[in-house]
Amino acid sequence: MSIEHILIVDDSHDMLEVLRRQLGDLGHTTFQASNVMDAVDILKGSKPDLLITDLQMPGVNGMQLVKYASENFPQLPVLVITGYPSVENAIDAVKSGAIDYLVKPFTKAELESAVNKSLLNTRGAKQAEVLTSGADKNKAALSYHGIIGQSEALEKTKDVIERIKDNKVTTLINGESGTGKELVARAIHYSGRFAKSPFVAVNCGGIPENLLESELFGYTKGAFTGADSTRAGFFQAADGGTIFLDEIGNASLQVQQRLLRVLQEKEVMMIGSTKAQKIDVRVVAATNSDLLEMSKTGTFREDLYYRLNVVNLEIPPLRKRKDDIPILASYFVGKFIREFNKPKLHITAKAMEVLLRYHWPGNIRELENTIQRCIIMADDEIGIDQLPDHLKMAAPSSDIEDNQWATLAEVEKKHIEKVLLSVGGNKTKAAEILGIDRKTLRGKL
């Protein structure tokens, strides 16, 4: 049986661990999420071959995830598991797009049978894709564990990944928003000999500062108000594998101090505990901030910076790897014509000239969104008419570089306007691309 990438979703960390181990024993690799919103993020950023989800979860329930996956990822097979079986739930799940329905508790053999049945859809789709690829059959050779392209800058990144994939050296990934830092972290993990071990991704900027410490390191019962039971943190969940700390520059100084201990002593101290736990975790951190500069201003610990920066991976922005734009654009065209069930489309030469000329402040994420919009608007080809108006202007760097007397304020203003245009005025997305918070953006506007 071939190795498949499976996304498992359950609010029980114990069940996630059981599924991870059993699926690992069957030769599969897993992505893991403890809630629907995290699962949606993984679906958007990765390409799992199968979704396994619980139904009864706090907040957004699993049935809504099944419906979302069915409408947005129609080629993705879904296997539902639940501890509260009912005929009504089973019918609803199947109607919503699930392939099979598994009741807890189940045996490893039952899980294997259900997974194999569900994966038949994936393999059939892959075979159909191969038969219809035609002139695009060499595209697979341009993909390296989900990283697409063959530019010189990207080849250097792949070379570093090859050198570090089989050891647990601490790695710091630098790159602008939208360049694919988490994709690189996943490539480091899943391309090496630790691929069957856990991979835990943590967005340090997406967790409130007062919760990040307890989420990372766990806590004991009674450690603080609301701590009704002992709960392991992300580091314990990643034991034996890799933890990816995205937006590490947003971590508080208190969290930074604890991270330093983890890196130095290879142990974690849960909040409220007096006993340290030994762990074996590879730490991959990522940032779009200048951590060295932050260490000089006292907002990031200098000793932690050097501990994280054992191996440094600089992810090039899209404007510095323009040779990859046609390859990426072609990949996204193929992706979205399948997703939207559109006829085969091609990008005209003039439209490609515009794509190559544009500065891409939002990097690959912005290119993906642009192609998605074009696929929706196009009938038989993607031409100039389908491209957003702001792409048809000269690249932002051109007029700034031509005017050597432009002030810093003028350069900043022009760049902010360009980013806002690229995301349709969405201030949250613009702030993310610019690497600032919404409050700072509002002030600048």
Phi, psi and omega in degrees: 000136181286156179285129178241154177261120187239128175268121178247135185232119178199139180284351177267117179296327178296316179294321177301318181293319178299313180296319180299314182293315182294318178291326176296319178296333179275001175094011182258158172254155187230148162255149183228140177217142181259001176207167186294320184295320176295323179296319178298318178299318180293319179300321181288327186261350183229178180231070179294154179269345182204141174249124174244121184223144170284160178264314185272101177222149179294153181076233178285125185274169185294332180297323178293327176293319178300314180294319179298314181296321181297322183275328186259337179226067189298339180274354184272116176288147184235131176244123182262136173236146180204151175261002181235074186290142172202151179298321182297315179296319180299315180296315180299318181296316181293318178298327182280350176127000180287144178276321184214171188220121185238131184261132175284146351280149179231159180273166178298323179295319178295320178297315180299317180297315181293320179296314180299319179297316182292323183288346177302325178296316181297313184294322178297319179295321180295320180295319178296322180296320179296319183293330183261002185288325177057241184291349182268012188294344179272001183297324182301327181292340181270356181257129180240098181051044179090348178272117188254130177142167180217019179293160181300319180298320181287327178298325177296320177297315180298322181297319179295318179302316179300325183284332186250355190296332185259010173228170186253039179293139178291134187230138176245122180257123177251141177173156179290164176299137177089003181273348177098039182295320179292325177299320178294318178299318178294324178296319177301316184287307190279349178270349185255189186282356178259016186300331182277355178274169184296146168238118183241119180259130181233122175269099184294337178276346183262356179250129180309143185305322183285350179254340187301319182299313182290327179292321182287314192252350180082175181206159178262161179300130179083006182295331178201170180299125181099349179277081186281345179207163177284134183223129177287154180259186182296326180295318178294323179295331182269003184307128182092347183233227186232137170247130180253116182256095180277150181053047183298335179296345180273354181291140179290164179298327179293317177294320179301319179297318179293321178299321179299319179296319179300315183289325183281314189258350183057042179212156182238136175250113178293148178297128181091355181258153176251002182240128180278151178247127177288136178224156178237092187228136170272129180257121172241119181248156180219151180203152169250013178254163176271094185295327179295318178293322178296326179293330179287333179266358176086008180266352175217134184294128181294320181294325177291321179303313182288332175290322180285329190268037177297310171241130181250128177244116179261113181273119184290141174291161185298328180294343178259005177221053186294340175300338182272349184299313178299322181293313180295317180299317179297320178297315182291326175300311179300319181298314188277334175291329175288317183295321183261006179055047180261159175291163181298128182240158174228158179266127180291161181299318181294321178294321178294325176301319179294316179299322181287332183279331187292152187277337178053064177297334178268004175059215188296326179299320179292320178297317179300314180296323180295314180295321178301315179298318181297319180298320180295320186276342187271153175252304181236347176201160177257106181244191180303321184298330182278343183284143175301148185301323185292341177286335186281352175278166178295153180301141183306325184291334186295306184289332178291316181292326179292328180264091185289350182258011178296137178282163178299321179296321179293318178297315181296317181299314181297320181292318179297318179299318181296317180294318178300320177297320185293337181247018176066030179082005180287108187291327179295313179294320180298317179297322179296315180296320182284347180077026179231169178270169183298326181297316178296319179297317179301319179298319180290324179291000000 
